Amino acid sequence: MSTLPTQSIGLPRTAEEYQTILETVPCRLPNVGYDRAKHFDAAWVNFVIQAMLALFGCYSNLDSCCNFREGWFDSNIWAPLIDHCLLGLDGVVVQRKEIKCFALKLIGNNNLRYDAIIHTARDFAPIEYAAIEVSRSIENEESLPAKKYVSDSTKLVTGMHSMLRRLHMLVDRDEQATKDLQVVGMLNEGLNMQILRMTGLPGGLFLLSRGAVRSVPTNIGDLGSIFSLMNSIGMFKAIIRESIAVVAQYKAKKAAKKDDAGDLYQQVMGQNEL
């Protein structure tokens, strides 16, 4: 995914060294035209590193930002990492700030609002595949971290469950399609990130799994550690892409069967002409 070899990315220790690598190692060879399918992720890596260099130029250590408001983390930390990454998906939008979940609305729960929801880019009845909850750093607030984590996590799981149930309905609970469908959620707390994944099991059960908590590096010397976090975001994106494909393939398969039934009807009726 990275334009920079793994061996090289661990060597730079200063902003100048990173900047030199960005300028000398492009996301594609000079004589190769840009192909979004091939080069988007590599360009995203460079974009993120450039954004982090800008932050370290302004704040030598991001620990000094722990008391900033939630919106600062949204726009300065997570937007380059998440929103820009998901621009590589066709027909998908990341809606941020107090977004209602359409899947919850369909079952009468119109109260919960999310910091971000990822859904198809259409105004009517969007198909949702992921949700995000964001909070500012709470490391310095005693007793609050556990309570805030449980609250955001419960809220996120509630939305994910409704999203996955709706996806199952959209594929008419087809056994293979429901087996392949997944939804994802993300908890962002300050500079920390955790990804949640939900899948369906036989008997109408749902399985929730939680990934490791990963952190954005706080200083230029540790910038190389951001690649493990970016790899997790890449998997988050891949799960969304795969679930979109499952729904699209099922709809195409269903439409083909309908066309076949129509053709058969025409053949039968054609044999009974007056």
C-alpha positions as CSV (number, residue, x, y, z in Angstrom):
1,M,0.0,0.0,0.0
2,S,2.8,2.5,0.9
3,T,4.8,4.2,-1.8
4,L,7.7,4.0,0.6
5,P,9.4,0.6,1.2
6,T,9.0,-0.7,4.7
7,Q,12.7,-0.8,5.1
8,S,13.0,2.9,4.3
9,I,10.1,4.2,6.4
10,G,11.8,3.1,9.6
11,L,14.9,5.1,8.9
12,P,13.8,8.8,8.8
13,R,13.8,10.6,12.1
14,T,13.2,14.2,11.1
15,A,10.5,16.1,9.1
16,E,13.2,17.0,6.5
17,E,14.1,13.3,5.9
18,Y,10.4,12.4,5.5
19,Q,9.8,15.3,3.2
20,T,12.8,14.3,1.0
21,I,11.4,10.8,0.7
22,L,7.9,12.0,-0.3
23,E,9.4,14.2,-3.0
24,T,11.8,11.5,-4.4
25,V,9.5,8.4,-4.1
26,P,6.3,9.2,-6.0
27,C,3.1,7.0,-5.8
28,R,3.8,5.8,-9.4
29,L,6.7,5.8,-11.8
30,P,7.2,9.0,-13.9
31,N,6.2,7.3,-17.2
32,V,3.1,5.6,-15.8
33,G,-0.3,7.4,-16.0
34,Y,-2.4,7.7,-12.9
35,D,-4.8,4.8,-12.5
36,R,-7.2,5.3,-9.5
37,A,-7.6,1.6,-9.0
38,K,-3.9,1.0,-8.8
39,H,-2.5,4.2,-7.3
40,F,-5.2,5.7,-5.0
41,D,-4.0,3.9,-1.8
42,A,-0.4,4.8,-2.5
43,A,-1.4,8.5,-3.0
44,W,-3.4,8.3,0.3
45,V,-0.3,7.1,2.2
46,N,1.7,10.1,1.0
47,F,-1.3,12.4,1.8
48,V,-1.4,11.1,5.4
49,I,2.3,11.5,5.9
50,Q,2.2,15.0,4.5
51,A,-0.7,15.9,6.9
52,M,1.2,14.4,9.9
53,L,4.3,16.5,9.0
54,A,2.1,19.6,8.9
55,L,0.8,18.8,12.4
56,F,4.3,18.1,13.8
57,G,5.4,21.4,12.3
58,C,2.7,23.2,14.3
59,Y,2.7,21.0,17.4
60,S,6.1,19.4,18.1
61,N,4.3,16.8,20.3
62,L,0.6,15.8,19.8
63,D,0.4,15.1,23.6
64,S,0.0,18.8,23.9
65,C,-3.3,18.6,22.0
66,C,-5.1,16.2,24.4
67,N,-7.4,18.9,25.7
68,F,-8.5,20.1,22.3
69,R,-12.2,19.6,21.4
70,E,-13.7,16.7,19.5
71,G,-14.0,18.6,16.3
72,W,-10.2,19.3,16.2
73,F,-9.5,15.5,16.2
74,D,-12.2,15.0,13.6
75,S,-10.7,17.4,11.1
76,N,-7.0,17.3,11.8
77,I,-6.4,13.6,12.8
78,W,-9.2,11.4,11.5
79,A,-10.3,13.1,8.3
80,P,-7.0,12.5,6.5
81,L,-6.8,9.0,7.8
82,I,-10.4,7.8,7.3
83,D,-12.4,10.2,5.1
84,H,-9.7,10.5,2.5
85,C,-9.1,6.7,2.5
86,L,-12.8,6.0,1.8
87,L,-12.8,8.4,-1.2
88,G,-11.3,5.4,-2.9
89,L,-14.7,3.6,-2.8
90,D,-17.2,4.4,-5.6
91,G,-20.6,5.7,-4.6
92,V,-19.9,6.0,-0.9
93,V,-20.0,9.0,1.4
94,V,-18.8,9.7,4.9
95,Q,-21.4,11.9,6.6
96,R,-20.1,13.5,9.7
97,K,-21.7,15.2,12.8
98,E,-24.9,14.2,14.4
99,I,-26.0,11.8,11.7
100,K,-29.1,9.7,12.2
101,C,-28.9,6.0,11.3
102,F,-31.5,5.2,8.6
103,A,-31.6,1.5,9.6
104,L,-32.5,2.5,13.2
105,K,-35.1,5.0,11.9
106,L,-36.8,2.1,10.1
107,I,-37.5,0.3,13.4
108,G,-38.7,3.4,15.2
109,N,-35.5,4.5,16.9
110,N,-35.0,8.0,15.7
111,N,-33.0,9.3,18.8
112,L,-29.5,8.1,18.3
113,R,-27.1,10.3,16.3
114,Y,-23.6,9.3,15.2
115,D,-20.4,11.3,14.7
116,A,-20.1,9.6,11.3
117,I,-22.0,7.1,9.1
118,I,-20.7,5.6,5.9
119,H,-23.4,4.9,3.4
120,T,-24.2,4.9,-0.3
121,A,-24.3,8.3,-1.9
122,R,-28.0,8.6,-2.5
123,D,-30.5,10.8,-0.7
124,F,-33.4,8.3,-0.5
125,A,-33.0,5.2,1.7
126,P,-29.2,5.1,1.9
127,I,-27.6,1.7,2.5
128,E,-25.4,2.0,5.5
129,Y,-22.2,-0.1,6.1
130,A,-20.3,1.6,9.0
131,A,-20.5,4.1,11.8
132,I,-18.0,6.0,13.8
133,E,-18.0,7.6,17.3
134,V,-15.5,10.2,18.2
135,S,-14.4,11.7,21.5
136,R,-11.6,14.0,22.6
137,S,-8.8,12.6,24.7
138,I,-10.0,11.6,28.2
139,E,-6.8,10.3,29.6
140,N,-6.7,13.1,32.3
141,E,-10.2,12.6,33.5
142,E,-10.5,10.1,36.3
143,S,-13.4,7.6,36.2
144,L,-14.6,8.9,32.9
145,P,-12.7,6.7,30.4
146,A,-14.5,3.5,31.2
147,K,-18.0,5.1,31.3
148,K,-17.4,7.0,28.0
149,Y,-16.0,3.9,26.3
150,V,-19.0,1.8,27.4
151,S,-21.5,4.5,26.3
152,D,-19.9,5.0,22.8
153,S,-19.4,1.3,22.3
154,T,-23.0,0.4,23.2
155,K,-24.3,3.1,20.9
156,L,-22.0,2.0,18.1
157,V,-23.0,-1.7,18.4
158,T,-26.7,-0.7,18.4
159,G,-26.3,1.0,15.1
160,M,-24.2,-1.8,13.6
161,H,-26.7,-4.4,14.5
162,S,-29.5,-2.5,12.8
163,M,-27.4,-1.9,9.7
164,L,-26.5,-5.6,9.4
165,R,-30.1,-6.7,9.9
166,R,-31.2,-4.3,7.1
167,L,-28.5,-5.6,4.8
168,H,-29.8,-9.1,5.4
169,M,-33.3,-7.9,4.4
170,L,-31.9,-6.3,1.3
171,V,-30.5,-9.7,0.1
172,D,-33.8,-11.5,1.2
173,R,-31.8,-13.3,3.9
174,D,-30.1,-15.4,1.2
175,E,-27.9,-17.9,3.1
176,Q,-24.7,-17.3,1.1
177,A,-25.1,-13.5,1.0
178,T,-25.8,-13.1,4.7
179,K,-22.8,-15.3,5.4
180,D,-20.6,-12.9,3.4
181,L,-22.0,-9.6,4.7
182,Q,-20.3,-7.6,7.4
183,V,-20.6,-4.1,8.9
184,V,-17.9,-2.2,10.8
185,G,-17.7,0.4,13.4
186,M,-14.9,2.6,14.7
187,L,-14.2,4.2,18.1
188,N,-11.9,7.3,18.0
189,E,-10.9,8.6,21.4
190,G,-8.3,11.4,21.1
191,L,-5.4,9.8,19.2
192,N,-6.7,6.2,19.8
193,M,-8.7,4.0,17.4
194,Q,-10.5,0.7,17.7
195,I,-12.3,-1.1,15.0
196,L,-15.4,-3.3,15.6
197,R,-16.7,-5.8,13.1
198,M,-20.1,-7.6,13.1
199,T,-21.1,-10.7,11.1
200,G,-24.2,-12.8,11.0
201,L,-24.4,-16.4,12.2
202,P,-27.0,-19.2,11.5
203,G,-30.1,-18.9,13.6
204,G,-30.3,-15.1,13.4
205,L,-27.3,-14.6,15.7
206,F,-24.7,-11.9,15.4
207,L,-21.0,-12.1,16.2
208,L,-19.1,-8.9,17.3
209,S,-15.3,-8.8,17.3
210,R,-13.1,-6.0,18.5
211,G,-9.7,-5.1,17.0
212,A,-6.7,-3.9,18.9
213,V,-6.5,-0.3,20.1
214,R,-4.1,1.5,17.8
215,S,-2.7,5.0,18.3
216,V,-1.6,7.9,16.2
217,P,2.1,8.7,16.9
218,T,2.6,11.8,19.0
219,N,6.1,12.8,17.7
220,I,8.1,12.8,14.4
221,G,10.4,10.1,15.7
222,D,7.6,7.6,16.0
223,L,5.8,8.5,12.7
224,G,6.7,5.1,11.2
225,S,4.3,3.4,13.7
226,I,1.4,5.0,11.8
227,F,1.5,2.3,9.2
228,S,0.0,-0.4,11.5
229,L,-2.9,2.0,12.1
230,M,-3.3,2.8,8.4
231,N,-3.3,-1.0,7.6
232,S,-6.2,-1.4,10.0
233,I,-8.1,1.5,8.3
234,G,-7.3,-0.3,4.9
235,M,-9.0,-3.4,6.3
236,F,-12.0,-1.3,7.5
237,K,-12.3,0.0,3.9
238,A,-12.0,-3.5,2.4
239,I,-14.8,-4.8,4.6
240,I,-17.1,-2.0,3.4
241,R,-16.1,-2.6,-0.2
242,E,-16.8,-6.4,0.1
243,S,-20.2,-5.9,1.6
244,I,-21.2,-3.4,-1.1
245,A,-20.2,-6.0,-3.7
246,V,-22.3,-8.7,-1.9
247,V,-25.4,-6.5,-2.1
248,A,-24.7,-5.5,-5.7
249,Q,-24.1,-9.0,-6.8
250,Y,-27.2,-10.3,-5.2
251,K,-29.4,-7.6,-6.7
252,A,-27.9,-8.4,-10.2
253,K,-28.5,-12.1,-9.7
254,K,-32.1,-11.4,-8.6
255,A,-32.7,-9.1,-11.6
256,A,-31.3,-11.8,-14.0
257,K,-33.7,-14.3,-12.6
258,K,-36.6,-11.9,-13.1
259,D,-35.5,-11.4,-16.7
260,D,-35.3,-15.1,-17.2
261,A,-38.8,-15.6,-15.8
262,G,-40.1,-12.8,-18.1
263,D,-38.5,-14.5,-21.1
264,L,-40.1,-17.8,-20.2
265,Y,-43.5,-16.1,-19.9
266,Q,-43.1,-14.6,-23.4
267,Q,-42.2,-18.0,-24.8
268,V,-45.2,-19.6,-23.3
269,M,-47.6,-16.9,-24.3
270,G,-46.1,-16.9,-27.8
271,Q,-47.2,-20.5,-28.3
272,N,-50.8,-19.6,-27.6
273,E,-51.4,-16.9,-30.1
274,L,-54.9,-16.5,-31.5
